[in-house]
Amino acid sequence: MSTRIFLIGGSSGGHAFPLAAVAKELQKESESQNQNIELILMGDNKGYLTEVSRQYKIPFLRVLSGKLRSYRGIKIILDLIKLPLGFLQSVFYMWLYMPDIVFSKGAYDAVPPLLAARLFFIPVVIHESDSIPGQVNTWSAKFAKKIFVSFEEAYGYFPAKRTELVGNPVRKDLLEGDKERSMKSFGLNNSKPIILFMGGSQGASAINKIVLLSLVKMSYKYQIIHQCGQDKAKEVQEQVDFMLKEGENTYAPSVRSNYRLYPYFNADQMKLAYAASDIVVSRAGAGSLFEIALLGKPAIIVPIKNSPSNHQLKNAMEISKFGATIIEEHNLTTNLLINAVDNVLSKKEELASRIKAFAKPEAAKIIAQKLLAMA
């Protein structure tokens, strides 16, 4: 008889990639314990969850969900329709599969499945990535059997007896990248330092804006890999094309030679981008921070100023204790960015060593072991 585990969460990389890391460890642990398991992903049919489903060959169940918005409009009407429909779908799937345990990363996509799990008295385990919990995890913690957190600061928001600090689950295959092969895959070389700018799966407007403003100057000093976000890709590409046309007889050859633009990275591309880079400039999503730390990449962190409860600044403050540089959006200028990059590059080895101490590489393994024990 197999143990059936539902993995649920939002469609962004911040939810999907930790679920992938936990799924991988669940597969490993079940094999080592000679235990049969059945994993099923559950969420909205968009974003990175479908990629995780394909990569790890995990069945995917689509459930409609809506966001509780603070403004009026057609979207809130559609969301109010989606929520009850998603709940009915979730009730059906829970009844049909009757999982032994549900593991949730939060997000509004998780609300209908969590309600259905509670209806059937199915044990729920949650993980909070950020230093300040989101609304869904704050709510589901009231009935969760176990609560895992990434940051020590988040610990105080949950019942102490059911809460455990483990860090954020990170895919270990990110460690497999080879620098030489990775540079070649991007058409880059050892002639200049390689800076990786990451806007996250949805794109970070502040990072995209400063890259474009600084691109000409940076292209003479560095090689740049820029992940701008799928939703922002068309806009960014149009601006780059305009710049190249304007500077055809001056700076355009330097930009073409030293700049690489990507809407998003799949799992293999992400591994290669990290391996190729000397330093990383990123927003302060927990997933990115723990990946950067695991890989020992010196980092410049630009927290999103309008993140819920300002959790990105709180996240950034935590990793800054381990040598990461913080630049807040309102301070972000070309000269400040280039000076910060030069400063980090001058202490690259020292900062790489310091930031590794922030990592918690066994987070996914600990969660997997405890899920199997509780199922």
N, C-alpha and C positions, 0 to 999 in steps of 0.2 A: 504494500500500500504506500502510495507516494504522499509527500507533504506538498500542499498547494499554497503558494504565496502570491498575493496580488501586490504589484508595485505600482503606485499611483503618484501623480504629480503634474505640474504644469509642462508646457511645451517648450519652454526656453532651455538653453544649454545649462543654466544654473540649476534646473531640476533634473533634466534628462541625463546629464553626464554623471552626477552622483548615483542616480538609479542604475546606470550602466555599471558603475564600479561595484555597487552592492550586488547586482545580478551576477557579475563575473565571480565575485568571492563566494556567493551562494553556490554556484556551480562547482567551484573548487572544493569547498567545504563538504558538500554533499558527496562528492566522489571520495574524498579522504575518509569520510565516516561511513561509506558504503550505504548512503541514504538516498532514496529516490525522491526527487523534488520536481514540481511542476511550477514554472514561473509564468505569470501572465501580467502584461503591462496594461494599464487602464488610464485613459485620459482623452483629451480632444485629439482629433485626427489631423494634427498639424505640427510643424516645427520638428524638433530634434527627437521627440519620442518615437516617431516612425523610423528614424534612422537607427536608433538603438534597437528597435524591434527587428529590423533587417539584419543588422550587424551581428546580434547575439542570438538570432533565430528564436525570439520569444514572441508568442502570440500576442496580438494587440486587440483590445476591445475599445471601440470608440464610444465615448459618453459625452453627450451635450452638456455644456455648462455655461453659465453667464456670470459676469462680474457685477458686484453691487457698486454702482457708480454714484458719485456725489453730485451729478448734474442731470438735467432732464434732456430728453431727446429720443430719437428712434432707437438708438442702441440700448437704452435702458428697458424699453418695451420688449425688444427682442430677447434681452437677457432674462427678463422676468418670465418669458415663455420657455426659454431653454432650461431654466433651473428645474421646474417640475418634470419636464420631459426627461432630463438627465437623471433625475432621481428615480423615475420609473424604469429607465434603462438599467440603472445600477441595481435596483431591487431585483430585476429579472436576472442579471448576471450573477449576483450574489446567491440567489436561489439556485440557479443552474449549476454553478461551479462550487459553491459553498467552500471558500478558501479556509485554510486553517488559521491564517493570520494575514493582516493587511499592513503593508509598510507605505507610509505617506510622506512625501516631501513638501506637502502643503500646496498653496496656490488655489485659486478659485475652481480650477478644473477638478480638484480633489473633493470638493464639498459634496456633490451627489453620492459618489462612492462611499465616503465616510459616513454619511447619514444612513445609507443602506447597510453598511457593516454594523453600525450600532443597532439598527433595527433587528438584525439577526444575531446579535450578541457575539459577533466575530471580533477577536482581539485586534486592537489597533496599536501600531507602533509608529511614532513620528520622528522626523529629523528636522531640526531648525538650522539652516545654514548661517544666518546672519547674527550679528551681535544683539540686534533688537528684533524680537519675533514678529512675524507677519500676523495678520488678522486670523487667517485660517488655522495656523498652528496654535495661536493663543486660544482659539475656540476648541479645537480638537484635543488639546492637552487636558481638558477637563475630564475626558473619558478615555484617554490613551493609557494603555497598560505600561508603556515605556516611552521616555522622551530622550532623544539624543540631541546634543547641541555641539556646534562647532567652536563657539567662543565662550570663554569663561564668563564674560559679561552677561550672556544670555541665560546662564544658569539661574540667576536670581528671579527670572520671570516665570519659572515653573516650579511645581512641587518638588522639593529637594529629594525625597525618597524615591521618586520615579524618574529622576533626571540624571543623565550621565554625560560628562564631557568627553567626546571622542575625536573632535575635529571634523572636517568635511571629507566625505568619500571622494577619492581621486583615482582615476584610471591609471593603473601601473604601467600600461603599455606606452604611456607618454615618455617613459624613461628609455624606450628602445630607439630613439632617434639618433642618427649618426650625423655629426656636423658637416663633414665633407660631402656626403651624399645629399644632405638636406640643402646645403648651399647650391649645389648643382641643380637640384630640382627647381629652385627658384631663379636660376640663371644668375646667381651671385657668386662672389669669390672672397678672398682674404684681403683684398686691397683696402677696404674701409670697414669700420665696425658696422655690424648689422643691428638695427633697432626694429623691434617688433612693436607695432601699435595695435592694440586690441580694443575694439569697441563693444565686445560681447556679441551674443547672438542677435540682439536687436539693434545694435549700433549705438554709439555714444556720440551725440552731436558735438559736444565740447572737444572731444579728441579728434573727430573728423575735421572740425573747423581749424584747430591749431595745426594739424598736419598740412592742410591746404595752404594756410597762411605762411607756414615755415618751409614749405616743400623745396623751394628754389635754394634757399640757404643750406638746408639740410642735405640736399643732394650733392653738394660739393664736399661735404664732410663725412657723410654716412651712406650706407645702403639701408633702404627702408622697406619693410614688409608691413602693409597696412590692411588690416581687416576692419571693414567699415560698417558691416551689418547689412543683411539682405534688403531691409526696407530703405536703407540710405544709399544703396549701391548706384542706382541710376543717377541720382543727384550728384554724388561725388565724382562719378565717371565723367559726367558732362562738364563739371568744373575743371577737372584735370585736362580734358580734351581742349577746353578753351585756353587754359594756361599754355599748353604745348603749342597751340596754334599761334598765340601771341608771342611766344619766345622762340620761335622756330630757328632764328639766326643767332640766338644768344644762349639761353639756359636750357632749352628743350633737350638737347642731346644728353646733358647731365641727368636730367630728370628721367628720361627714358632708360638710361643705363642703370640707374640706382634706385628706382622706385617700382614696387610691385603692389598692385591693388587687388584685394579679394573681398567679395561680399561676405562670405563666411568660410569657415574651414570644416571639412568633414574630419573624422577621427584621425585619419592618416595624415592629412594636411596639417592638422593642429600639432601633431607629433613632430613633423618636419619643421614647422615654423619655430617652435620652441627650440629645437636642436640647432637651427641655423643662427638664432639670435644671440647677441652678446648681452643686451639688456632688453627689458620689456617695459613698455608704457601701457598702463591698463586702467580701466575703471576699477571700482572696489567691490565688485561682486565676490562673494565668498568663494565660489568655485574657482575663479581666476586666481585669487590670492593663494589658495592652498596648492594649486597646480604650480604656480610660480615658485613657491617655497619648496615644494618637493623636488623641483628641478634645479634649485639653487640659482635662480636667475635674478641678478640685481634688478631692482624695479623702481619705477616712478609711478606713483598711484594718483589718479585724478578722480576723486569720488564725485558721483553725480549729486548735484546740490539739491535736487528735488526728489530724492529717493524717500520712500515712506519712512517716517520717523527719523529721517537723516541717518539711516542705518549704514549707508556707504561710508560716510565720514567716520562713524564709530568703527567700522571694519578696518578702515585705513589706519586709524590711530593705533589699533592693535598690532598691525604688521609693521608699523613704523618703529616700534620698540625693537625690531629685529633688523633695522638698517634700511628699510624702504623709505624713499623720499615721497612726501606728499606735496602736491600742488593743487590747491583748490581752484575751481573753475574761474572764479572772479580774478584770480591772480595770473591766469595762464596767458603768457605772451610769448612771442617767438624768442626773444632774447633770454627770458627766464627759462624756457624749455631747453634751449641749446646749452646754456650754462649748466643746467641740472644734468643733462645727458653727459656733458664733458666731465663734470664732477664725479658722477657715478662710474664712468669709464676709467677714471684715474684711480679708483679704489675697487675695481671690479672683483678681484679675487677675495679681498676682505669682505665685501658686501655679499658675495655669493655664499661664503661660509656662514655669515651671520643669519641670513634669511632662511637657510636650511633648518635652523633651530625652531622656526615657527611651524614647520610641517608636522603633520601627524599621519604618517604613511600607513598606519594600520587601521585607520578609521573604518574603511569598508569591511575589512576582515572581522573586526570586533562586532560590527552591526550584524553581519551575516551569521556569525556564531551564535549571537544572542537570539536572532530571529528563529534559527533552527531549534534552539533550546526551548523557546517559548511556544513554538507552533504545536 
